[in-house]
Amino acid sequence: MDNLTKQIEEIEALSAIYDKDWQTEDEESREFSIKIKDNENYVNLYFKLPNDYPSSSPPSYEISAPHLNNSQKLNLKNLLDETYLSNIGQSIIFQWIEVVREEIQLNNSNNDEKIEMSLDNENPNIENIIENQEKSKINSTDNECQPITHGEVIFDRKSSFQGHVATVITINQVHQVLDKLKENRKIANATHNIYAYRICQENTFIQDCEDDGEAQAGGRLLHLLQILDVKNVIVVVSRWYGGVHLGPDRFRHINNAARQVLEVASFIPDNKLHKK
């Protein structure tokens, strides 16, 4: 596969995943941008793809991040460069986006820790009460499989996609939801049951994903949950393959099936609801 074909497939997949956060700045010059957000902070990454990307050269890029100081921006650029050097010859933009997102979350986490330390010194007893209440809530519901919402089926060239979503606050509940879904013979016999989950416990996210044979699809689902700031949820997308290859369109359908069922089940925060 030549460089241009690889670039086209990569851009189509990224556009399907990130919707309006992904922008084409100049199609002829192959210039693109993405806004990577976490809470109120964000980083804008601007890319230009050279003719010999990805086989020989990396994309050129610029970073716009008003909340980062010069030292943090330099550290971020070093991380991007190191990521490319570890993956020369491969499509790299998806990994770059992941690196940036992790750094934003790390910076936010460090800021939150400073705030928490200040609160601990002021009201340690209140913090202990809240922590104990949360633990009690988790223990009391750990053995309960929460109701599952099923989305509409999306059809394309004999393949079909359907999203399923449920509340989860423990890893045990993740397994319960997956087991419950597979009690349905049609879902159990799907070509792929791709899933991702995000659980918030004590200001820390427990998250993971599964491709189930559809390479990189689980990671894309997890990024969708992060982009939409969805918490304490598992989303599963079942795909039944119809014999016709869909190319990058399959990622768009997986993304849309997940987003549709998350919206139906009212998991998407109001400030994210109309950003498509």
Accessible surface in RSA format (square Angstrom, percent):
REM  Atomic radii and reference values for relative SASA: ProtOr
REM  Chains: A
REM  Algorithm: Lee & Richards
REM  Probe-radius: 1.40
REM  Slices: 20
REM RES _ NUM      All-atoms   Total-Side   Main-Chain    Non-polar    All polar
REM                ABS   REL    ABS   REL    ABS   REL    ABS   REL    ABS   REL
RES MET A   1   143.85  74.5  67.31  44.5  76.54 182.2  79.82  67.9  64.03  84.8
RES ASP A   2    91.43  64.0  76.57  76.2  14.87  35.2  45.43 106.9  46.01  45.9
RES ASN A   3    34.06  23.5  29.66  28.7   4.41  10.6   5.40  13.0  28.67  27.7
RES LEU A   4    94.79  52.8  91.68  65.6   3.11   7.8  92.48  64.9   2.31   6.2
RES THR A   5    52.73  37.5  51.85  52.6   0.87   2.1  30.67  41.2  22.06  33.3
RES LYS A   6    71.76  35.0  67.84  41.6   3.92   9.3  30.36  27.3  41.40  44.1
RES GLN A   7     2.16   1.2   1.81   1.3   0.35   0.8   2.16   4.6   0.00   0.0
RES ILE A   8    86.36  49.1  82.25  61.3   4.11   9.9  86.22  62.1   0.14   0.4
RES GLU A   9    72.29  41.5  70.22  53.1   2.07   4.9  17.97  34.8  54.32  44.3
RES GLU A  10    19.87  11.4  11.90   9.0   7.97  19.0  18.25  35.3   1.62   1.3
RES ILE A  11    23.92  13.6  23.92  17.8   0.00   0.0  23.92  17.2   0.00   0.0
RES GLU A  12    86.79  49.8  78.07  59.1   8.72  20.8  35.39  68.4  51.40  42.0
RES ALA A  13     6.50   6.0   6.50  10.0   0.00   0.0   6.50   9.2   0.00   0.0
RES LEU A  14     1.72   1.0   1.72   1.2   0.00   0.0   1.72   1.2   0.00   0.0
RES SER A  15    49.16  41.5  45.62  60.9   3.54   8.2  11.58  24.7  37.58  52.6
RES ALA A  16     9.51   8.7   2.55   3.9   6.97  15.9   8.61  12.1   0.91   2.4
RES ILE A  17     2.59   1.5   1.46   1.1   1.13   2.7   1.46   1.1   1.13   3.1
RES TYR A  18     4.43   2.1   0.75   0.4   3.68   9.6   1.81   1.4   2.62   3.2
RES ASP A  19    42.29  29.6  29.04  28.9  13.25  31.3  14.38  33.8  27.91  27.8
RES LYS A  20   149.17  72.8 138.12  84.7  11.05  26.3  84.54  76.1  64.63  68.8
RES ASP A  21    24.78  17.4  19.94  19.8   4.84  11.4   3.94   9.3  20.84  20.8
RES TRP A  22    13.73   5.5   3.85   1.9   9.88  23.2   3.57   1.9  10.15  16.5
RES GLN A  23    85.52  47.8  84.13  61.5   1.39   3.3  28.16  59.9  57.36  43.5
RES THR A  24    73.41  52.2  44.52  45.1  28.89  68.8  24.30  32.6  49.11  74.2
RES GLU A  25    92.59  53.2  60.22  45.6  32.38  77.1  16.05  31.1  76.54  62.5
RES ASP A  26    58.88  41.2  52.77  52.5   6.11  14.5  14.94  35.2  43.94  43.8
RES GLU A  27   139.07  79.8 127.75  96.6  11.32  27.0  41.83  80.9  97.25  79.4
RES GLU A  28   162.99  93.6 135.39 102.4  27.60  65.7  58.12 112.4 104.86  85.6
RES SER A  29    41.40  35.0  28.95  38.6  12.45  28.7  11.04  23.5  30.36  42.5
RES ARG A  30    53.46  22.4  53.46  27.3   0.00   0.0  16.70  22.8  36.76  22.3
RES GLU A  31    55.21  31.7  55.21  41.8   0.00   0.0   7.02  13.6  48.19  39.3
RES PHE A  32    11.72   5.9  11.04   6.8   0.67   1.8  11.04   6.7   0.67   1.9
RES SER A  33     9.38   7.9   9.38  12.5   0.00   0.0   2.46   5.2   6.92   9.7
RES ILE A  34     2.22   1.3   0.82   0.6   1.39   3.4   2.22   1.6   0.00   0.0
RES LYS A  35    84.63  41.3  80.35  49.3   4.28  10.2  28.82  25.9  55.82  59.5
RES ILE A  36     0.67   0.4   0.00   0.0   0.67   1.6   0.67   0.5   0.00   0.0
RES LYS A  37    30.91  15.1  24.33  14.9   6.58  15.7  16.95  15.3  13.96  14.9
RES ASP A  38    26.32  18.4  22.63  22.5   3.69   8.7   3.70   8.7  22.61  22.6
RES ASN A  39   100.62  69.4  70.88  68.5  29.74  71.6  31.27  75.3  69.35  67.0
RES GLU A  40   168.04  96.5 140.92 106.6  27.13  64.6  62.69 121.3 105.36  86.0
RES ASN A  41    38.95  26.9  37.08  35.8   1.86   4.5   1.58   3.8  37.36  36.1
RES TYR A  42    65.33  30.5  65.15  37.1   0.18   0.5  32.60  24.5  32.73  40.3
RES VAL A  43     0.04   0.0   0.04   0.0   0.00   0.0   0.04   0.0   0.00   0.0
RES ASN A  44    30.73  21.2  30.73  29.7   0.00   0.0   2.35   5.7  28.38  27.4
RES LEU A  45     0.02   0.0   0.02   0.0   0.00   0.0   0.02   0.0   0.00   0.0
RES TYR A  46    86.72  40.5  85.36  48.6   1.36   3.5  54.76  41.1  31.96  39.4
RES PHE A  47     4.54   2.3   0.00   0.0   4.54  11.8   1.86   1.1   2.68   7.7
RES LYS A  48    99.29  48.4  98.46  60.4   0.83   2.0  49.36  44.4  49.93  53.2
RES LEU A  49     4.03   2.2   0.23   0.2   3.80   9.6   0.23   0.2   3.80  10.2
RES PRO A  50    42.94  31.3  31.98  29.2  10.96  39.8  42.85  35.4   0.09   0.6
RES ASN A  51   123.68  85.3 107.70 104.1  15.98  38.5  34.13  82.1  89.55  86.6
RES ASP A  52    56.41  39.5  55.05  54.8   1.36   3.2  26.46  62.3  29.95  29.9
RES TYR A  53     0.18   0.1   0.18   0.1   0.00   0.0   0.18   0.1   0.00   0.0
RES PRO A  54     1.45   1.1   1.37   1.3   0.07   0.3   1.37   1.1   0.07   0.5
RES SER A  55    56.79  48.0  36.92  49.3  19.87  45.8  34.33  73.1  22.46  31.5
RES SER A  56    73.14  61.8  48.81  65.1  24.33  56.0  25.16  53.6  47.98  67.2
RES SER A  57    31.39  26.5  30.80  41.1   0.59   1.4  10.51  22.4  20.88  29.3
RES PRO A  58    53.71  39.1  48.39  44.1   5.32  19.3  48.39  40.0   5.32  33.1
RES PRO A  59     3.15   2.3   0.00   0.0   3.15  11.5   0.00   0.0   3.15  19.6
RES SER A  60    68.86  58.2  58.49  78.1  10.37  23.9  55.75 118.7  13.10  18.4
RES TYR A  61    48.85  22.8  24.32  13.8  24.53  63.8  21.90  16.5  26.95  33.2
RES GLU A  62   124.05  71.2 120.66  91.3   3.39   8.1  41.66  80.6  82.38  67.3
RES ILE A  63    25.69  14.6   0.45   0.3  25.24  60.8   0.94   0.7  24.76  67.2
RES SER A  64    43.85  37.1  39.46  52.7   4.40  10.1  19.32  41.1  24.54  34.4
RES ALA A  65     1.72   1.6   0.00   0.0   1.72   3.9   0.03   0.0   1.70   4.5
RES PRO A  66    97.54  71.1  58.62  53.4  38.92 141.5  69.69  57.5  27.84 173.0
RES HIS A  67    63.86  34.9  29.22  20.3  34.64  88.6  39.29  40.5  24.57  28.6
RES LEU A  68    14.52   8.1   5.15   3.7   9.37  23.6   6.10   4.3   8.42  22.7
RES ASN A  69    86.05  59.3  75.22  72.7  10.84  26.1  43.02 103.5  43.04  41.6
RES ASN A  70   127.14  87.7 118.62 114.6   8.53  20.5  33.79  81.3  93.35  90.2
RES SER A  71    81.51  68.9  70.95  94.7  10.56  24.3  38.79  82.6  42.72  59.8
RES GLN A  72    60.79  34.0  55.72  40.7   5.07  12.1  22.08  47.0  38.71  29.4
RES LYS A  73    60.36  29.4  60.36  37.0   0.00   0.0  19.43  17.5  40.93  43.6
RES LEU A  74   109.61  61.0 107.45  76.9   2.16   5.4 109.05  76.6   0.56   1.5
RES ASN A  75    69.02  47.6  66.77  64.5   2.24   5.4  18.59  44.7  50.43  48.7
RES LEU A  76     2.37   1.3   2.37   1.7   0.00   0.0   2.37   1.7   0.00   0.0
RES LYS A  77    88.47  43.2  88.47  54.3   0.00   0.0  30.38  27.3  58.09  61.9
RES ASN A  78    69.19  47.7  67.71  65.4   1.48   3.6  13.71  33.0  55.48  53.6
RES LEU A  79    52.05  29.0  51.24  36.7   0.80   2.0  51.24  36.0   0.80   2.2
RES LEU A  80     0.00   0.0   0.00   0.0   0.00   0.0   0.00   0.0   0.00   0.0
RES ASP A  81    64.84  45.4  62.76  62.5   2.08   4.9  22.35  52.6  42.49  42.4
RES GLU A  82   102.11  58.6  99.43  75.2   2.68   6.4  42.29  81.8  59.82  48.8
RES THR A  83    23.22  16.5  17.36  17.6   5.86  14.0  13.36  17.9   9.86  14.9
RES TYR A  84    18.11   8.5  18.11  10.3   0.00   0.0  16.65  12.5   1.46   1.8
RES LEU A  85   119.16  66.4 100.19  71.7  18.97  47.7 100.43  70.5  18.74  50.4
RES SER A  86    92.08  77.8  56.01  74.8  36.07  83.1  35.03  74.6  57.05  79.9
RES ASN A  87    26.24  18.1  24.58  23.8   1.67   4.0   1.67   4.0  24.58  23.8
RES ILE A  88   101.15  57.6  77.36  57.6  23.80  57.4  77.36  55.7  23.80  64.6
RES GLY A  89    27.88  34.4   0.00   N/A  27.88  34.4  13.59  37.3  14.30  32.0
RES GLN A  90    96.82  54.1  92.18  67.4   4.64  11.1  32.35  68.9  64.46  48.9
RES SER A  91    47.90  40.5  32.81  43.8  15.09  34.8  21.08  44.9  26.82  37.6
RES ILE A  92     0.00   0.0   0.00   0.0   0.00   0.0   0.00   0.0   0.00   0.0
RES ILE A  93     0.00   0.0   0.00   0.0   0.00   0.0   0.00   0.0   0.00   0.0
RES PHE A  94    34.39  17.2  34.34  21.3   0.05   0.1  34.34  20.8   0.05   0.1
RES GLN A  95    55.44  31.0  54.96  40.2   0.48   1.2  22.66  48.2  32.78  24.9
RES TRP A  96     2.04   0.8   2.04   1.0   0.00   0.0   2.04   1.1   0.00   0.0
RES ILE A  97     0.00   0.0   0.00   0.0   0.00   0.0   0.00   0.0   0.00   0.0
RES GLU A  98    64.98  37.3  64.98  49.2   0.00   0.0  10.10  19.5  54.88  44.8
RES VAL A  99    26.41  17.4  25.97  23.5   0.43   1.0  26.11  22.7   0.29   0.8
RES VAL A 100     0.06   0.0   0.06   0.1   0.00   0.0   0.06   0.1   0.00   0.0
RES ARG A 101     7.60   3.2   7.60   3.9   0.00   0.0   4.19   5.7   3.40   2.1
RES GLU A 102    96.46  55.4  91.62  69.3   4.84  11.5  35.56  68.8  60.90  49.7
RES GLU A 103    29.95  17.2  29.95  22.7   0.00   0.0   4.56   8.8  25.39  20.7
RES ILE A 104     1.68   1.0   1.53   1.1   0.15   0.4   1.58   1.1   0.10   0.3
RES GLN A 105    48.00  26.8  43.87  32.1   4.13   9.8  23.31  49.6  24.68  18.7
RES LEU A 106    93.72  52.2  89.58  64.1   4.14  10.4  93.26  65.5   0.46   1.2
RES ASN A 107    22.89  15.8  20.87  20.2   2.02   4.9   5.76  13.9  17.14  16.6
RES ASN A 108    13.28   9.2  12.18  11.8   1.10   2.7  10.51  25.3   2.77   2.7
RES SER A 109    47.69  40.3  43.26  57.7   4.44  10.2  23.01  49.0  24.69  34.6
RES ASN A 110    63.37  43.7  61.61  59.5   1.77   4.3  17.09  41.1  46.28  44.7
RES ASN A 111    73.77  50.9  72.20  69.8   1.57   3.8  19.03  45.8  54.74  52.9
RES ASP A 112    67.29  47.1  66.29  66.0   1.01   2.4  14.05  33.1  53.24  53.1
RES GLU A 113    93.83  53.9  92.75  70.2   1.08   2.6  28.74  55.6  65.09  53.1
RES LYS A 114   143.84  70.2 134.78  82.7   9.06  21.6  85.65  77.1  58.19  62.0
RES ILE A 115   102.11  58.1  98.83  73.6   3.28   7.9 102.10  73.5   0.01   0.0
RES GLU A 116    58.29  33.5  57.61  43.6   0.68   1.6  26.73  51.7  31.56  25.8
RES MET A 117   128.30  66.4 126.28  83.6   2.02   4.8 101.32  86.1  26.98  35.7
RES SER A 118    54.96  46.4  48.08  64.2   6.89  15.9  29.74  63.3  25.22  35.3
RES LEU A 119    89.69  49.9  88.60  63.4   1.08   2.7  88.82  62.4   0.86   2.3
RES ASP A 120    59.03  41.3  56.07  55.8   2.96   7.0  21.33  50.2  37.70  37.6
RES ASN A 121   127.74  88.1  96.16  92.9  31.58  76.0  30.04  72.3  97.70  94.4
RES GLU A 122   115.44  66.3  86.64  65.5  28.81  68.6  38.86  75.2  76.58  62.5
RES ASN A 123    68.75  47.4  63.65  61.5   5.10  12.3   8.38  20.2  60.37  58.4
RES PRO A 124    68.11  49.6  65.88  60.1   2.23   8.1  67.76  55.9   0.35   2.2
RES ASN A 125   109.73  75.7 107.92 104.3   1.81   4.4  26.03  62.6  83.70  80.9
RES ILE A 126    93.65  53.3  93.53  69.7   0.12   0.3  93.65  67.4   0.00   0.0
RES GLU A 127    70.19  40.3  69.55  52.6   0.64   1.5  17.78  34.4  52.42  42.8
RES ASN A 128    79.42  54.8  78.40  75.8   1.02   2.5  19.16  46.1  60.26  58.2
RES ILE A 129    99.33  56.5  97.30  72.5   2.03   4.9  99.10  71.4   0.24   0.6
RES ILE A 130    84.59  48.1  84.58  63.0   0.01   0.0  84.58  60.9   0.01   0.0
RES GLU A 131    58.59  33.6  54.11  40.9   4.48  10.7  14.95  28.9  43.64  35.6
RES ASN A 132    92.46  63.8  87.19  84.3   5.27  12.7  25.55  61.5  66.92  64.7
RES GLN A 133   111.90  62.6 102.15  74.7   9.74  23.2  39.41  83.9  72.48  55.0
RES GLU A 134    82.94  47.6  82.78  62.6   0.16   0.4  24.42  47.2  58.53  47.8
RES LYS A 135    94.61  46.2  92.96  57.0   1.65   3.9  51.45  46.3  43.16  46.0
RES SER A 136    68.70  58.1  61.23  81.7   7.47  17.2  29.94  63.8  38.77  54.3
RES LYS A 137   119.62  58.4 113.42  69.6   6.21  14.8  65.80  59.2  53.83  57.3
RES ILE A 138    37.95  21.6  37.95  28.3   0.00   0.0  37.95  27.3   0.00   0.0
RES ASN A 139   112.03  77.3  93.67  90.5  18.36  44.2  27.42  66.0  84.61  81.8
RES SER A 140    77.24  65.3  48.21  64.3  29.03  66.9  50.70 108.0  26.54  37.2
RES THR A 141    32.06  22.8  32.06  32.5   0.00   0.0  32.06  43.1   0.00   0.0
RES ASP A 142    37.86  26.5  37.86  37.7   0.00   0.0   5.92  13.9  31.93  31.8
RES ASN A 143   124.52  85.9 101.90  98.5  22.62  54.5  30.13  72.5  94.39  91.2
RES GLU A 144    89.48  51.4  85.09  64.4   4.39  10.5  35.78  69.2  53.71  43.8
RES CYS A 145    55.96  42.3  26.97  30.1  28.99  68.1  24.36  61.7  31.60  34.1
RES GLN A 146    41.56  23.2  38.97  28.5   2.59   6.2   3.98   8.5  37.58  28.5
RES PRO A 147   116.39  84.8  97.31  88.7  19.08  69.4 109.29  90.2   7.10  44.1
RES ILE A 148    34.90  19.9  10.62   7.9  24.27  58.5  10.92   7.9  23.97  65.1
RES THR A 149    46.55  33.1  42.14  42.7   4.41  10.5  19.72  26.5  26.83  40.6
RES HIS A 150    94.58  51.7  71.44  49.7  23.14  59.2  48.10  49.6  46.48  54.1
RES GLY A 151     7.89   9.7   0.00   N/A   7.89   9.7   2.71   7.4   5.19  11.6
RES GLU A 152   125.53  72.1 117.20  88.7   8.33  19.8  44.63  86.3  80.90  66.1
RES VAL A 153    50.67  33.3  29.96  27.1  20.71  49.9  29.96  26.0  20.71  56.2
RES ILE A 154    44.77  25.5  41.28  30.8   3.49   8.4  44.77  32.2   0.00   0.0
RES PHE A 155   155.13  77.6 128.92  79.9  26.21  68.2 128.99  78.2  26.13  74.8
RES ASP A 156    28.87  20.2  22.35  22.2   6.52  15.4  11.30  26.6  17.56  17.5
RES ARG A 157   110.68  46.5  89.32  45.5  21.36  50.9  59.03  80.7  51.65  31.3
RES LYS A 158   172.46  84.1 133.17  81.7  39.29  93.6  92.63  83.4  79.84  85.0
RES SER A 159     0.23   0.2   0.00   0.0   0.23   0.5   0.11   0.2   0.12   0.2
RES SER A 160    15.56  13.1  15.56  20.8   0.00   0.0   3.23   6.9  12.33  17.3
RES PHE A 161     0.00   0.0   0.00   0.0   0.00   0.0   0.00   0.0   0.00   0.0
RES GLN A 162    29.97  16.8  29.97  21.9   0.00   0.0   0.00   0.0  29.97  22.7
RES GLY A 163     0.08   0.1   0.00   N/A   0.08   0.1   0.00   0.0   0.08   0.2
RES HIS A 164     0.59   0.3   0.32   0.2   0.27   0.7   0.46   0.5   0.13   0.2
RES VAL A 165     2.13   1.4   0.14   0.1   2.00   4.8   1.50   1.3   0.64   1.7
RES ALA A 166     1.54   1.4   0.00   0.0   1.54   3.5   1.54   2.2   0.00   0.0
RES THR A 167    52.04  37.0  50.63  51.3   1.42   3.4  31.21  41.9  20.83  31.5
RES VAL A 168     0.00   0.0   0.00   0.0   0.00   0.0   0.00   0.0   0.00   0.0
RES ILE A 169    24.44  13.9  24.44  18.2   0.00   0.0  24.44  17.6   0.00   0.0
RES THR A 170    12.88   9.2  12.29  12.5   0.59   1.4  12.88  17.3   0.00   0.0
RES ILE A 171    63.94  36.4  61.33  45.7   2.61   6.3  61.33  44.2   2.61   7.1
RES ASN A 172    58.26  40.2  52.35  50.6   5.90  14.2  18.67  44.9  39.59  38.3
RES GLN A 173     1.07   0.6   1.07   0.8   0.00   0.0   0.04   0.1   1.03   0.8
RES VAL A 174     1.85   1.2   1.85   1.7   0.00   0.0   1.85   1.6   0.00   0.0
RES HIS A 175    98.70  53.9  98.11  68.2   0.59   1.5  70.67  72.8  28.03  32.6
RES GLN A 176    42.21  23.6  36.63  26.8   5.58  13.3  23.97  51.0  18.24  13.8
RES VAL A 177     1.35   0.9   1.35   1.2   0.00   0.0   1.35   1.2   0.00   0.0
RES LEU A 178    19.21  10.7  19.21  13.7   0.00   0.0  19.21  13.5   0.00   0.0
RES ASP A 179    92.49  64.8  87.02  86.6   5.46  12.9  27.24  64.1  65.25  65.1
RES LYS A 180   108.28  52.8 101.34  62.2   6.94  16.5  55.76  50.2  52.52  55.9
RES LEU A 181     6.62   3.7   4.10   2.9   2.52   6.3   6.62   4.6   0.00   0.0
RES LYS A 182   110.95  54.1  96.97  59.5  13.99  33.3  43.63  39.3  67.32  71.7
RES GLU A 183   127.07  73.0  89.97  68.1  37.10  88.3  46.93  90.8  80.14  65.4
RES ASN A 184    76.33  52.6  66.72  64.5   9.61  23.1  19.91  47.9  56.43  54.5
RES ARG A 185   195.85  82.2 187.25  95.5   8.60  20.5  66.01  90.2 129.85  78.7
RES LYS A 186   126.14  61.5 116.59  71.5   9.55  22.7  77.95  70.2  48.19  51.3
RES ILE A 187     8.40   4.8   8.40   6.3   0.00   0.0   8.40   6.0   0.00   0.0
RES ALA A 188    45.73  42.0  21.89  33.8  23.84  54.2  21.99  31.0  23.74  62.9
RES ASN A 189   106.75  73.6  80.28  77.6  26.48  63.7  28.42  68.4  78.33  75.7
RES ALA A 190    13.58  12.5   0.00   0.0  13.58  30.9   0.00   0.0  13.58  36.0
RES THR A 191    68.41  48.7  42.79  43.4  25.62  61.0  38.91  52.3  29.50  44.6
RES HIS A 192    25.88  14.1  25.88  18.0   0.00   0.0  16.06  16.6   9.82  11.4
RES ASN A 193    12.58   8.7   9.88   9.5   2.69   6.5   5.54  13.3   7.04   6.8
RES ILE A 194     0.00   0.0   0.00   0.0   0.00   0.0   0.00   0.0   0.00   0.0
RES TYR A 195    41.69  19.5  41.69  23.7   0.00   0.0  11.69   8.8  30.00  37.0
RES ALA A 196     0.00   0.0   0.00   0.0   0.00   0.0   0.00   0.0   0.00   0.0
RES TYR A 197    20.29   9.5  20.29  11.5   0.00   0.0   4.85   3.6  15.44  19.0
RES ARG A 198     5.44   2.3   5.44   2.8   0.00   0.0   0.00   0.0   5.44   3.3
RES ILE A 199     0.12   0.1   0.12   0.1   0.00   0.0   0.12   0.1   0.00   0.0
RES CYS A 200    44.53  33.7  28.75  32.1  15.78  37.1   3.05   7.7  41.47  44.7
RES GLN A 201    46.59  26.1  41.02  30.0   5.57  13.3  11.10  23.6  35.49  26.9
RES GLU A 202   109.35  62.8  76.54  57.9  32.81  78.1  42.20  81.6  67.15  54.8
RES ASN A 203   111.91  77.2  76.00  73.4  35.91  86.5  19.31  46.5  92.60  89.5
RES THR A 204    83.62  59.5  79.94  81.0   3.68   8.8  56.78  76.3  26.85  40.6
RES PHE A 205    75.11  37.6  53.05  32.9  22.05  57.4  53.05  32.2  22.05  63.1
RES ILE A 206    62.16  35.4  58.65  43.7   3.51   8.5  62.16  44.8   0.00   0.0
RES GLN A 207    63.21  35.3  38.82  28.4  24.39  58.1  10.79  23.0  52.42  39.8
RES ASP A 208    75.98  53.2  73.80  73.5   2.18   5.1   9.71  22.8  66.27  66.1
RES CYS A 209    40.25  30.4  23.71  26.4  16.54  38.9   0.00   0.0  40.25  43.4
RES GLU A 210    73.31  42.1  70.80  53.6   2.51   6.0  16.45  31.8  56.86  46.4
RES ASP A 211    48.21  33.8  45.08  44.9   3.12   7.4  10.88  25.6  37.33  37.2
RES ASP A 212    55.94  39.2  48.38  48.2   7.57  17.9   7.33  17.2  48.62  48.5
RES GLY A 213    70.11  86.5   0.00   N/A  70.11  86.5  37.46 102.8  32.65  73.1
RES GLU A 214    12.87   7.4  12.86   9.7   0.01   0.0   0.01   0.0  12.86  10.5
RES ALA A 215    68.20  62.7  59.66  92.1   8.54  19.4  64.41  90.7   3.79  10.1
RES GLN A 216   102.77  57.5  95.22  69.6   7.55  18.0  33.93  72.2  68.84  52.2
RES ALA A 217     0.31   0.3   0.04   0.1   0.27   0.6   0.31   0.4   0.00   0.0
RES GLY A 218     0.00   0.0   0.00   N/A   0.00   0.0   0.00   0.0   0.00   0.0
RES GLY A 219    18.70  23.1   0.00   N/A  18.70  23.1  17.24  47.3   1.46   3.3
RES ARG A 220    25.85  10.9  24.08  12.3   1.77   4.2   8.57  11.7  17.27  10.5
RES LEU A 221     2.31   1.3   1.41   1.0   0.90   2.3   2.12   1.5   0.19   0.5
RES LEU A 222    21.64  12.1  21.64  15.5   0.00   0.0  21.64  15.2   0.00   0.0
RES HIS A 223     9.46   5.2   9.46   6.6   0.00   0.0   8.94   9.2   0.52   0.6
RES LEU A 224     2.62   1.5   2.62   1.9   0.00   0.0   2.62   1.8   0.00   0.0
RES LEU A 225     0.00   0.0   0.00   0.0   0.00   0.0   0.00   0.0   0.00   0.0
RES GLN A 226    22.17  12.4  11.81   8.6  10.36  24.7   0.87   1.8  21.31  16.2
RES ILE A 227    21.48  12.2  17.72  13.2   3.76   9.1  19.46  14.0   2.02   5.5
RES LEU A 228     2.66   1.5   2.66   1.9   0.00   0.0   2.66   1.9   0.00   0.0
RES ASP A 229    38.95  27.3  35.82  35.7   3.12   7.4   5.26  12.4  33.69  33.6
RES VAL A 230     0.88   0.6   0.28   0.3   0.60   1.4   0.88   0.8   0.00   0.0
RES LYS A 231    97.15  47.4  83.38  51.2  13.77  32.8  31.93  28.7  65.21  69.5
RES ASN A 232    43.00  29.7  42.52  41.1   0.49   1.2   6.32  15.2  36.69  35.5
RES VAL A 233     0.00   0.0   0.00   0.0   0.00   0.0   0.00   0.0   0.00   0.0
RES ILE A 234     0.31   0.2   0.20   0.2   0.11   0.3   0.20   0.1   0.11   0.3
RES VAL A 235     0.00   0.0   0.00   0.0   0.00   0.0   0.00   0.0   0.00   0.0
RES VAL A 236     2.20   1.5   2.20   2.0   0.00   0.0   2.20   1.9   0.00   0.0
RES VAL A 237     0.00   0.0   0.00   0.0   0.00   0.0   0.00   0.0   0.00   0.0
RES SER A 238     0.00   0.0   0.00   0.0   0.00   0.0   0.00   0.0   0.00   0.0
RES ARG A 239    10.52   4.4  10.52   5.4   0.00   0.0   0.00   0.0  10.52   6.4
RES TRP A 240    39.37  15.8  38.84  18.8   0.53   1.2  38.18  20.4   1.18   1.9
RES TYR A 241    85.01  39.7  59.18  33.7  25.83  67.2  55.03  41.4  29.98  37.0
RES GLY A 242    25.90  31.9   0.00   N/A  25.90  31.9  12.06  33.1  13.84  31.0
RES GLY A 243    52.83  65.2   0.00   N/A  52.83  65.2  24.95  68.5  27.89  62.5
RES VAL A 244    60.35  39.7  57.40  52.0   2.95   7.1  60.35  52.4   0.00   0.0
RES HIS A 245   156.39  85.5 139.59  97.0  16.80  43.0  95.42  98.3  60.97  70.9
RES LEU A 246     8.36   4.7   0.00   0.0   8.36  21.0   1.62   1.1   6.74  18.1
RES GLY A 247    27.80  34.3   0.00   N/A  27.80  34.3  25.09  68.9   2.70   6.1
RES PRO A 248    27.26  19.9  25.71  23.4   1.54   5.6  26.46  21.8   0.79   4.9
RES ASP A 249    45.51  31.9  44.84  44.6   0.67   1.6   2.00   4.7  43.51  43.4
RES ARG A 250    56.79  23.8  56.79  28.9   0.00   0.0   7.19   9.8  49.61  30.1
RES PHE A 251    17.55   8.8  15.60   9.7   1.95   5.1  15.60   9.5   1.95   5.6
RES ARG A 252    95.58  40.1  95.58  48.7   0.00   0.0  35.43  48.4  60.15  36.5
RES HIS A 253    13.18   7.2  13.18   9.2   0.00   0.0  11.77  12.1   1.41   1.6
RES ILE A 254     4.15   2.4   4.15   3.1   0.00   0.0   4.15   3.0   0.00   0.0
RES ASN A 255     7.35   5.1   5.51   5.3   1.84   4.4   5.66  13.6   1.69   1.6
RES ASN A 256    56.11  38.7  53.07  51.3   3.05   7.3  14.24  34.3  41.87  40.5
RES ALA A 257     0.24   0.2   0.00   0.0   0.24   0.6   0.24   0.3   0.01   0.0
RES ALA A 258     0.00   0.0   0.00   0.0   0.00   0.0   0.00   0.0   0.00   0.0
RES ARG A 259    16.34   6.9  16.34   8.3   0.00   0.0  11.75  16.1   4.59   2.8
RES GLN A 260    47.58  26.6  42.26  30.9   5.32  12.7  41.44  88.2   6.14   4.7
RES VAL A 261     0.00   0.0   0.00   0.0   0.00   0.0   0.00   0.0   0.00   0.0
RES LEU A 262     0.00   0.0   0.00   0.0   0.00   0.0   0.00   0.0   0.00   0.0
RES GLU A 263    61.50  35.3  51.73  39.1   9.77  23.3  16.61  32.1  44.89  36.7
RES VAL A 264    89.48  58.9  62.09  56.2  27.39  66.0  69.49  60.4  19.99  54.2
RES ALA A 265    28.04  25.8   3.26   5.0  24.78  56.4  11.85  16.7  16.19  42.9
RES SER A 266    98.49  83.2  66.69  89.0  31.81  73.3  40.37  86.0  58.12  81.4
RES PHE A 267    46.45  23.2  31.92  19.8  14.53  37.8  34.59  21.0  11.87  34.0
RES ILE A 268    10.09   5.7   0.13   0.1   9.96  24.0   0.29   0.2   9.79  26.6
RES PRO A 269    41.48  30.2  29.29  26.7  12.19  44.3  41.48  34.2   0.00   0.0
RES ASP A 270   126.39  88.5 110.76 110.2  15.63  37.0  38.04  89.5  88.36  88.1
RES ASN A 271   101.95  70.3  82.47  79.7  19.48  46.9  48.55 116.9  53.39  51.6
RES LYS A 272    16.04   7.8  16.04   9.8   0.00   0.0   7.35   6.6   8.69   9.3
RES LEU A 273    43.22  24.1  42.95  30.7   0.27   0.7  42.95  30.2   0.27   0.7
RES HIS A 274   152.90  83.6 130.07  90.4  22.84  58.4  91.28  94.1  61.62  71.7
RES LYS A 275   103.36  50.4  95.22  58.4   8.14  19.4  67.55  60.8  35.81  38.1
RES LYS A 276   104.95  51.2  98.41  60.4   6.54  15.6  61.68  55.5  43.27  46.1
END  Absolute sums over single chains surface
CHAIN  1 A    14641.4      12465.0       2176.4       7165.6       7475.8
END  Absolute sums over all chains
TOTAL         14641.4      12465.0       2176.4       7165.6       7475.8
